Amino acid sequence: MSGFTLEAYQNEYLPPDGTDVNAIVTVTSGGAAGAVAGLPDAAEIVIVDTSGSMGAPNAKIIAARDATSVAIDCIRDGVAFGVISGTAKPHRVYPEEGGLVLASAETRAQAKEAVRGLVASGGTAIGSWLALAKELFATTPGRICHAILLTDGANQSETSEELDEILADCEGRFQCDCRGVGTDWVVSELRRIASTLLGSVDIIAEPTEMANDFRAIMESAMGKATGSVSLRLWTPQGATVAFVRQVAPTIEELTERAEAVNALTADYPTGTWGEESRDYHVCIKVQSRNIGDEMLAGRVSLVEGDEVLGQSLIKAIWTGDQQLSTRINREVAHYTGQAELAEVIQDGLEARKAGDEGTATFKLGRAVQLATQTGNDGTMKLLQAVVDVEDAASGTVRLKRDVADADEMALDTRSTKTVRVGPGAK
């Protein structure tokens, strides 16, 4: 048994000239309970920024040492692991030479002792840190590879092009969850890294929050039950894929990551899975047909290697009944709103930074309206730290004059987090 289930939600009815077929595909994994032979072999690396800014204040580097030790304690026996410190170039903290080592009580104690010696000094070259992580992961082939990356600043010691080149080389080799501590790092930069490496990005506003965050990340990583899993989409001759995106628990565009299997089939990476459920929005453009015609517009499968873990069908039926063809599927409507919510938040914050108060007010007002409509209470709370809400239903807001940098960055980093469709929706 694979432990996976797939289910598609859609309005399969199209008007006579209809060409767009939308579906929300829910994928659910039983995690370790669904794995054939227990948890697979894994490899973990903690990458800690030790540039000079981590010592200003010194609480950051102290918290980083403690959080890294907490993460090490969460690594289960037999997992290959290591620790990297990053400045203008990466340094191997543990082990100091050779490949990654297998976790045991002894090696965990050795690693924590090495971490106690971390000091803050030097610049920041995140790409070089990732390149060393890729090199170390390569010493333990056949394992699920995952990293935690912590930084407090911008990537000043290498160009954006250099970082992109390294990211392209690392893509598909390992996953990486990124965290920024404080407010001097660049959200778009860490989001780019996390997105490419199929990880998460978030802010740690205060150093005291770091240990709990690292613990949660590592415990999640230790629960992954499958390796590299792809969403495989088949579409019929003449059809084209408009987009494929993950829409829950976060929004992640997958369209450009398609890898062709054959002329009609492509794989979209989803990374590793534990016990969890995710939603994907698939939009397929087909050629219009006559009233009463039906077709299979797409077949979605979850695959790992050559094994098909689950499958669901996307259908299209042409009808002259407007009540059927104009009915918007609730799942599709909900996640379309969530995708727009993320977009207008990011656009609104960019306009605010640029001093364009009119655009910022309009965009963030629309965000308030969408957060209300989709029941995204978490995002609404973050928005209220940036705008004063006069009328949520209409999106009438006023920009706040004094906004803490941490509040603005929290709204930005968490703009892609979504809520699932409410009870009774399906």
N, C-alpha and C positions, 0 to 999 in steps of 0.2 A: 504493500500500500504506500502511495506517495505522500499522503497526508495533506494534499492540496485539493481545493474545490474552486471552480470558476462558475460565475453566473452573470449573464448579460441582462441589463435593464435598458429598454428602449421603447419608443413608439415606432413600430415597424411600418406604419402606414404613411405613404407619401402621396401628394397630389399628382395629377397627370403629368405635370412638368417637373416634379421633384427629383433632385439628384443627390442631395446630401443625406447620408444615413449616419445617425449619431447613436452611440451606445455607451453606457457606463458598464465596465466589466469589473466585478468585484472578485478579487483573488484572496482566498483565505488559506493560511497554512497552519497545520497543527503543531509546527515547531518540532522540538525534540521528540515529542510523543508520536509524531508521524514519520520520523526517520527510521530507515530500515535497520541500521546497526548503531543506534545511538548517535551522539554528537561526533562530527567529523574532526579530523586533524585541523588545527588552526595555528596562525602565527599573528603575533601582536607586537606593535612598536609604539611607544610613547615618544612623541617629538615635542620637546620643550624649548621655547624661546628663552635663551639666556643672554640676549643682547643687553647693552648697558641700561636701556630704559626699564628693564625688569627690576632694576634696583632703585627705581624712583617712583614710588617709595619702595623700600626694601621689603615691605609686606608682600609684594607680588612674587618675588623669587622664593620667599619663605613658603608662601602658599603653594607655589608650583612644586616645590620639593615634597610638601605634605601630600598634595593631590596625586602626584606621580607614585608615591609610595602606596597610597590607597588603591590606585589602579593596579599596581603590581600585585597587591594582596588578593585582588579579584581574579587573577589569571589562574586557571585551573591547571593541575598537574598534567604534564605532557605537552602543553602548548609551547611552541617555540616563541621566544620573546626577546626584546631588547629595548634600550633607551637611547635616544639621540638628543643632544643639546644643540641648539642652533644659534649661530651668530652670523658673521659675514661668510662663514663656512661651517659645515656641520662637524660635530665631534661625537665620537662613540663613547657614551658614558658606561654602558654595560651591554654585552661584553666588550672589552677594549680591543679585542682582535678576534679573527675567525668569523664564523657565521652566528646566527641566533642560537640561543641555548634553550634547552627544554626546562620548563618551569617545574620546580620542586621546592620544598621548604628551604633547602640550602641555597638554591640559586635565587629565589625571591629575596632571602635575607641579604645575599651578596649584592643584588641589584639595588636594594633600598639603601645599603651602606654607601654604594657609589653615588646615588642620587643626593645624599646628604652633602656631598662636596660641590654641588652646583653653585656657581657664582655668576653674577650679572656683569657682562663686559662685551663690547664690540657692537657690530652692526646686524642687519637683518637681510638674509638672502633665502627666502622660503623655498624657492625652487631647488636649491642645492640640498636642502634638508630632505625634500621629497625624493630627490635622485638617490641619496644614500639609502633611504628606506627601501626603495625599489631594489637596489643592489643587495641589501640584506635579505629581503623577502625571497630573492632568487636563490638563496642558499638553502631554502627549505621548500622545494617544489611540491606541488600537489596539495598544498594546504589552503584553507580559507584565510586570506590575508587582510588585516585591518589595522589602521593606525588612528591615533588621537594626535591632533596637532594643536598646540596652544601658542598664541602670539599676543603681544600687546602693542604692536606697531605696524607701520606700512612696510612694504617690501622694497626698501630703499637701496639695497646693495646689488640689485640686478634689474634689468629692464623688463618691461611687461612682455616683450617678445621672447626673452629668455625663459621667463616663467611659463609662457604658453607652450614653448617647445618641450620643456620638461614635463608639463602636464600631459601633453599628447603622448609622450613616451610612457608615462605612468598609467594612463587610462586603461582600464581593464586588468591591470596587474594587482591592484589592491584598492580597498575602500578607505576613505578617510573622513572622520568627523572633525570639524574645525571649530575652535572656540577662540574668541577674542576677549581678552581681559582688559577692563578699563574702557577708555573712549578714544584712544589715539590710533586705532587700527582702522582699516578701510573695509566697510561692509561688502562692497561689490567685489573686492579682491578675494576675500575669504569665501564669498558665495560662489565665485568662479571656480575656486579649487574644490570646494565641497561638491558642487554640481558635476564637475568633470569626473570626480572620483566617487560619485554615487553616495556621498555622505551628507551629514547635516551641518548646519552652521548656526551659531547662537552667540549671544553676548553673555559674559560673566561680568556683571557690573562691578561687583566687589570681590576682592581676593578671597574673602571668607566663604564665598559660595563655590569655590573651585573644587574642593574635595568631593562634595556631594555630586557635582556634575560629572566629574571623572568616574566616580563609582557607578553612576547610572549608565554612562556610556559603555564602560567595560563589562558590566553585568549583562547589558543587552548583547554585546559582541559575543560573550561567552555562551549565549543561548542560541546562536545561529546554528541551524540544523542542516542547511543545504549550502552548496557552493555557488557558483555563478549561474544564475537562472535568467532566462530570457523570455520575453513575451513574443511569441511567434504569430504573425498576422498574415493569413492568406487572403488575397482578394482576387476576384475573377478577371478574366481578360477584359480590357477596356475600362476597368475601374482604377482609381488612383487614391492613395492615402493622403487625405488633407492634413491630418495631424494625429499623433499618438502622444498623450501626456498622462503622467501620474497626477491624480487630483486629490488623493488622500493617502496618508495623513498630511502630506505636503505637496505642493505643486512642483512638478519637475518635467520640463519639456524633453521628450525622447525622440521626436520626429527625425531630427538630423543625425541621430545615432544609429539609424537603421543599417543593418548589415544584410545584404542580399543572400538568401538561401538559394533561390532560383528566380526566374522571371516574374513569378506571381507571389512570392513569399519573402518576408524579411523578418529578422530578429531584432528586438529592441531590448537592451540590457536592463535588468531590474536589480542585479546584485544578489546579496545573500538574504536568507529568510530565517526567522525564528518563528515563534508562535505569534502570529499577527495577521492583520487583514489590510489590504490596500485596494484603492479604487483607481481605475484608469479610464480616461475618456478617449474613445476612438471615433474619428470622423472619416468616412469613406465617401468619395464622390463616384457615383455610378451614372450610366446613361439612362435617361428617362425611358419609361415603357408605357404600354397601353393599360387602361383601367382593367383591373382583374389579374394582371401579370404578377407573378411572385418570383423572387430570386434569392439565392444565398449571397449576401453582399460581403460577407467576411467570415472567416473561421479563426478564432483566437485560441492559441494553445500556450501553455506554460511548459517550457522545456529546460532540461539540464543535460547538456551533452546530447546524447541520442534518445534520452528517455522523455516521453511525454507525460507530464505530471497532472495535466488536466486540460479540459477543452470546453469551449462554448461557441455558439453560433450567433451571427448577426444577420438578420433577415430584412428584406424590403418587399412591401406589398403596395401596389398602386391602386388608389381608390378615388372615386368621385364623391365620396361622402366627406364633406368638409369637417364635420364633427370629429371624424376619425383622423383626418390628415393634419388638422390644425392643433390637435391636442399635444401639448408639450410635455414630454416625459419629465416627471418630477426630479429624478436623479440628474438628468441632463441639464435641466434648468438650474438646479442647485449648484452644480459644479461649474457651469458657465458663469454664474454670478461670483463664485469663489475665485475663479481665474481673473475676472475683471477686477475684483477687490484687490488682489495682489498687485495688479498692474497700476491701478489708480493711486494706491498708497505710494509706490515707488516713484511714479511720475510726480505726485504731489510733493513729496519730500525733496525731489530734485528741484522743482520749481521754487520751493521755499528757500533752499540754499542759494539759488540764483537771484533771489530778491523779487521774483514774480509772484506777488501776493495774490493777484486775481486768479491765476491758474492754480496756485496752491490751494486756495480756498475752495475753488470749484472741484478739484480732484479729491481733496480730503473730505469734502462734503459728500461727494458721491460715494466715497469709501464708507462713511458713516451710514449712509442709506443702505448700501449693500450688506454691511455687517449686520444691520438690523433685520433686513429681509431674510438673510441666510442663517440667522441665529448664532453668529460668530461672536459670542460674548467676550472671549479672550482678546480678539482683535479690537473690539469696541472699547475695552478698558484701556488698551494701549493708545488708541486714537484720542481718548479723552485726556491724555497727558499732553497732547499736542494741539488740540482744538477745543474750544468751548462749544458744546452742542446746544443749539437753540431749538431745533426740531429734527429729530432723528429720521422720521418718516420721509421728510422732504429733502433731507441732507443739508439743512441750513446750519452753517457753523461760522465761527469766528476764529481766526488764528490766534493762538496764545503768543504773547510777546516774549515771555521768559520761559524757555523750554530747556530742560536739562539735556545735555548731550546723550546721556545714557538712555533717557526716555525715547529720544528720536531714533537712536540706533537700535533699541529694542523693537520699536515698531517696524523699522526697516528689515532687520534680520528675521523677524517672525511673520512678516507679511505673507509668506508663502504657506504658512500653516493653516490647515483647513479644518472644518468640522464636518462630520458625516451627516447624511440626510437623517432627519428626525424620525422617531418611531411612527410606524404606520405609513411610511412613504413608499415602501416597496410592495 
